[in-house]
Amino acid sequence: MFELTKESLKKFYNIGENVIELYEKALKDVEDEFKMYHEIREFNQLKVLNAMQEERISDSHFTNSTGYGYGDIGRDSLDRVYARVFNCESALVRPHFVSGTHALGTALFGNLRPGDTMFAVAGAPYDTLHSIIGLTGEGNTGSLKDYGINYRQIELNNGKVDMNLMEEILREDSTIKLVHIQRSTGYGWRNSMLVSEIRDLIDRIKAIRSDVICFVDNCYGEFIDAIEPTDVGADLMAGSLIKNIGGGIAPTGGYIVGKKEYVERASYRLTTPGLGGECGSTFGVMRLLFQGLFLAPHISIEAVKGALLCSRIMELAGFEVLPKYNEKRSDIIQGIKFNDKEKLIKFCKGIQAGSPIDSFVQCEPWEMPGYEDQVIMAAGAFVQGSSIELSADAPIREPYIAYLQGGLTFDHAKIGILIALNKIMNEY
C-alpha cells in the first residue's frame, strides 16, 4: 500500500524521489515514538468521556440561548465538564473569548490590581501578550501598565527556569501577586515545559509565597500528557478553543479554569462585576463545543504525530529542529530553524499549498496586529486561525524559525510537510 501512497505523492504533488526517501526513513524512525502518545490519547479519552457521563450530558444541553442567556444549561454544564477534565474547582468556557490571548488577558486583568506585580519566570511571554502587559505600543491603550500593574521577568537558563533567581526575587518583592508560566515554546527556541517541570516550579513558588497565584498559559498543551498543570497545583490556567481542546470543531472561544475565586474574578472582567459567568447567550454553538472537547484527545495526538514526523524529516534534510523527534513533548509545536529567510517563506508556502482550504493562496509576510515583527502565516483552515489544523507561522526575524503545529489527521499533516520540504529541495 505504501507504493500506492508513494506514486500518488509523485502524481498529485510532484514530490521528488529525494524527499520520498527521507520520508520513508523518517516514518520508520518515529513509529516507536507513537506508542507512548497512543496510550496518553486513550487515557485522556477516558477522562473526557467520564466527565461528560458524570455531568449527565444529553441532547438538551445543546442549547441555543439568546439575549442575556440566563439559565443556559448547556453553557453551565460545559463549565462543570471542563472543571472535571482539569481536576479543578471552576471553569469559564465561552464562545465570547475571541482568542487564547483574550482568555489570558481576561484572567490577568481579573486578578491583578494597581500596585501588584506580574512575574514572568519563563522569559518573555508570547508576542501577543506584550501589548496587554504594556511592553509594546503607546500608553493609554488599557494595558496592565496603564492600570499601575508592574511587570518583572527573568530569562531562562539553558532552557530552564532559573530557580535560584526566581526564589530570590519572590523573597524580596512583596508586590508580586501572580507568576506567569508559559507551557508552550511560543516564538522561543526552547522545549515546551513538561507538566512534571511545572509541578517542581509551583512547589518551589508555594514554599516561599503560598499567596502567589500560579498562572499557566496552557495554549497548545492540552491532552499532550496524562495530567494537566491544574493537576499539579496551578491556581489558574487559560487557553483557546481553536487549539487542541476544541478538537478542530469549536468555531471560536476560550477557557479559564482553576480555583473558584480566581475564575470568578476573571468572569467579572469578561462581563461586568455582578454578572460574571451567570449570563452570556451561546448562539447555538454548544453542540460543537461539547463534540470538539470529546474529539480533542484524539485530534491533539494526531497533531503530535505530525510534529514528530516533521522533526525527523527536517532533521534528516539538514535543518536544526526543536524538539527532536525522540524528546518528550508538552505541546504540539515543532520548531525548524532555517537560518535563511527564503527557505522559511518557501516552507510556509508549502504548508499553505498542502491545505484543504485556500491551497491556491500564496501566503506572504505582513504586519499582523499584536506582533512586533512581520509574520508569515500558513493557515488553510476550516476555522479561521485554527492552529489545531495544520498550520505554520513565523516572525520574519533571524534566525528565521518556523513553528509548525496542528493537523486534524496524521495523513494530512504528513502530506503538507512533504509538499513544504519539496518546495525547499526541488523548486528553484
N, C-alpha and C positions, 0 to 999 in steps of 0.2 A: 504493500500500500504506500510505502514511502516513495517508491518510484513514481506513483501517480501524483503525489504532492510535489515531488521534485520537478516533474515535467510541467505541471500546472504553474509552478512558480516561474519557470522559464517562459512558458507560453503567454501567460497573462501579464506578467510584470517584468519580463526580460531580465530576470535575476541571473547574474553571471555565475559561471561554474566555480569561480574562486570564492564567492560568497556562499554558495551551496556547500562547498567543502568545509568552510568554517562552521556553518550551521550544523552539519552532521556531527562534527567533533563537539561543538558546544552542547548539543542536545544530549549526547551520551554523558557528558561531564555533569550536567545538572540533574539528571534523573534521580539519583540517590538523594539529593537535597530536597526533592519534592515530598518525600515520605513524611518528614517531620511536620511540614506545613499542612499535609493532608490530615494528620492527627489533630492539629490545632483547629483546623476547619471543622472537623467533626465535633470536637468538644464545644466550640462556640455555637454551632448549630443547635446542639442540645440545650445550651444555656438560653438562647433566644426562644426556642420552642417552649421550654418550660416556663419562661417568663410570660409568654402570651397565654399559655394554658392556665397559669396561676391567676391571671387577671381576667380569665373567662372572656377572652376577646371573641366577639361574634360579628355577624353582618351588621348589626345595629350600631356598631362603633364606627362604621364607615360614613360618618355624618357629613352633612352639607349645611353648616350653620351660616347665618348671615348677621348683619348688624353687629351688635355687641358680642354675640357669640356666648352669652351666658348659658351655662348648663350643657356645654358641648361635651358629651360623654366620651366621644372618640378622642378629642384633644386631651382630656384629663386622664383617660385610661392609657394613652400612649406615654404620657409623663410617667405613670407608675410602672409601665413595662420597661422604660429606659432606666428607671431607678433600680429595678431588679437586675437588669442586664449589667449595670455598672456597680451593683452592690453598694449603693449609697442611699442617703435619706430622701433626696428630692431630685426632680428633673424638670426642666423647662424646654420643651421641644416644640418649635413653632415654624410655620412657613413664613412668618413675618421677618425672620432674620434673612437679610439679602445675601449673606456670605458668611464664611467662617470668621472673617475679620470683624464683621458686625457682631457676631456672638461673643468673640473675645473682647471687643471693645465694651459691649454691654456689661459683661462680667466685671471688667476693670472699673468702669465708671460707677457701677452699682456698689462696689465695695471699697473704694478709695475716697478719702475726704481731704479737703485742704490741709496741708501740713504733713500728710502721710507721704511715705516714700515707697515706690515700686522698685524692687531689686531684681534685676535680670542676672541669673547666675550661669547661664549657658551662652554667654556672648550676646550680641545684638539679636533681638527678635526678628522675625520675618519682616521683610521690607514694608509690607502694608501696615504694620503696627507703628512704624516710625512717626507718621503724621498724627496718629492717635496719642502717642506719648508726648509729641511736641518736639521730636528730634529734628524734623524737617518741616519746611513750609513756614509761612508767615504766621505771626501771632493772631489772636482773636478768631481762631477757627473753631474754638471749643475743645481744644486738646486738653489732656490731663495737665500739661504745663500751665495752660491758661487758667485752670482752676486751682493753681497753687499746689499741685501734687508733684513731688520731686521724683527724680529717677536716678538710679545708680546701676552700674553694670560692671561685671568682671569678665575677662576673656577666658576662654578655655585654655587649659594647659595640656598640650599634646592630645587634644580632642576630648579631654575630660574636664569636669568641673573642678576648679581649684578649691578643694575643700577647706584647706587651712586659711586661705584668704577670705573665703566666704564666712567662715566662723568668726574670724577677726572683725569683719565688718558688721556682722549681726550683733556682736557683743558691744561694739562701740556706738552704733547708730540706733537709738531707741525709736526713731521715727519710721523705721521700716515696718510696713503693715502687710505687705504682700511680696512673696518671692515668685518670680515668673520662671517657669521651667518649660522650655520648648523641646518636645519629644522628637520631632522631626528635624531633618537637616536644614530645612528652609533653603535659602540660597547660599548655604555654607558648604565647606569641603570638610565634612566630618561624618562619622557614622551617626545614625539616629540613636537616641538614648534608650537603652533597654529598660524594661519595667523594673528589672532587678536593680539597675543603677539608680532609677528614680526612687526606689524603696530606700536604698542606702542614703541617698541625698536627703530625703524627707526625714529619715531618722536622725540625721546629723542636725538638721534645722530645728526640729522639735526638741531635741535635747538641750538646745540653747534658748530657744524662744518658742514656747508652746502656743503663744498668742498669734504668731505669724500665720497668715493664710498661704498655704502651698497651692499655687495655681498652675495647672498644666495646660499648655496648648496641645491638644490631642489630635490636631488635624493630620490626616494620612496614617494614623496609628491604630485605629480601631480594628480589632479582631486579627491582628498580626501575631498576637501572643495569646496564651490561655488566660491571662489576667490583664487587667487594666490598671492605670495609675490610682484610681479610686479604691482598688483592692488593697493597695499598699500604703494608704494614708493620705493621698491627695485630698485637700479640702474642697477644691473647686476645679472644674475642668470644662472646656468648651471645644466645639468642633463644628464641622459643616456637614449638612445632609447631602451635598452633591460631591462628597468624597466617599470614603469607604462605607460609612454606616447607612447611607441612602440606597445602597445596592444598585446604583445606576438607574433607579426608577424614580426616586424622590425628585420632583421637579424644581425644588428650591428648599431653603430653610437651614436651620442650625439648631444646636442644642447647648444647654448649660446644665451640668449635673454636679452633685456634691452634697455638702451639708446644707440642711434646710435653711438656716439663717442666711447663708451666703447666696443661695439660689434665689431666695425670696427678695433679697436686696437687688439682685440683678433684674428680677422681674419688674421692680418698680422703675428701673431705668428703661426697660423695653416699652412699657406702657407709661403709667404715672403712679406716684405714691397713692395708696388707697385702692388701686385697681389691680396692679401686679398681674399675676397669671390667671386671674378669675375671668377675664374676658379676652376677646380676640376670635373673630369668626375664621373658619378654616377653608372656606371656598371649595369644598368638595375634594380636597386632596388627601383626606385621611387614609383611604384605602391604599394609595400609593406609598404613604409614609410607613404604614404597617407592613405592606408587602416588601418594600425596599429593605426594611430592617430584617425581615425574615430571610431575604436572599443575601444579605450583606456578608455573612461568614464565608459563603462560597465565592462570591464575586471578589472579595478582598484577597483571597488566596489565589484566585486566577491572576489578579494583578501582580502579586508577589512572584508567581511563576514566570510571568513575562519579564519582570525585573531581573530575575536570576539568569534567564537566557540572555537578556541584553548585556548584563555584566560580563558573562563569559565570552560571548561572541565578540564584543567590542574589545575585550582584553586580548583575545586571540588575534584581532585585527591590528593590535599595536597601540591601543589607547589606554590611558590610565583611567581606572574606574574605582568608584567607591559607593557602596561596599563591594568587596569581591564576592563572587557567586557563592562561596562556601563560608561566608561570615554570617553570624546570626543577625537577623534584621528586626527592626522595630517600627518600620514604616514601609510604604510601597514605592518610595522614591529611589531611583537609580541615577547616580551622577556619572557623567562621562566628561573627562577633561580633554578638550581638543587642542588647546594652545594655538588655535587657528580660527579666525573669525569666519572665513568662508566655509570651512568644514562644519562648523557649528550650524551655520544657517542651512547648509545642504541637508544635514541630519534632520533638523526640524521640518524642513520642506518635505523630506521623505516620509516622516510620520504623518504629515498632513495628507500627502498623496495616498497613504495607506488607510485613510479614514473612510467610513461608510457614508459620512455626510461631508459635503464640501471638499471632496477629494480633488476637484478641479481647481481649487483656490490656491494661490501662491501666498503663503504667509510671509510677512516682512516685519523687520524690527520697527517699533513705533513707540511713541510717548504714551505710556499707559497710566491712567490715574492710580495714584498710590505707590508708584515705583520711582526710584531715583534715577535709574538708567533707562535707556531704551530697552524694550523687552520684545523678544520674538516668541510667539505662542502658536504651537500647532495644536489645534483642538477641533477636529471634525466630529463633534459630539451630538447626540440626540438631545441632551440637556446642555444649554449654553454654559460653557466654562466648567463643565463637569470633569474633574480630574480623577475620578474613578474610571472614566472611559479613557482609552489610550490617548495620551497627550504628551507633549514635551514643551518645555519653555526654558528660556534662558535670558538673563540680563546680558546686554551686549557690553561686556567688560572683561578684561583679562582676568584669569587665563582661559576664558571662553568655555565655560562649563554648561553643558545641557543637563536638564533634570527631566528624566522620563518617568512617567507614572501612569498607572491605570491599565485598563484592558478588561472589558467585560467578560471576554473569554481568552484563554491562553492561545487558542488557534489564531484569533485576530491579532493579538499582541505580537506573536512571532512573525506574522506576515508583514505588519507595519515596520517592525525592526529590520527585517531583511530588505525591504524597499529602501529604508533610510540608509542602511550600510551600503547598499548597492549604488546609491547616488554618490556616495563619497568615493567608492573604489572603482566604479566603472563608468561614471558620467563626467565628462570633462568639458 
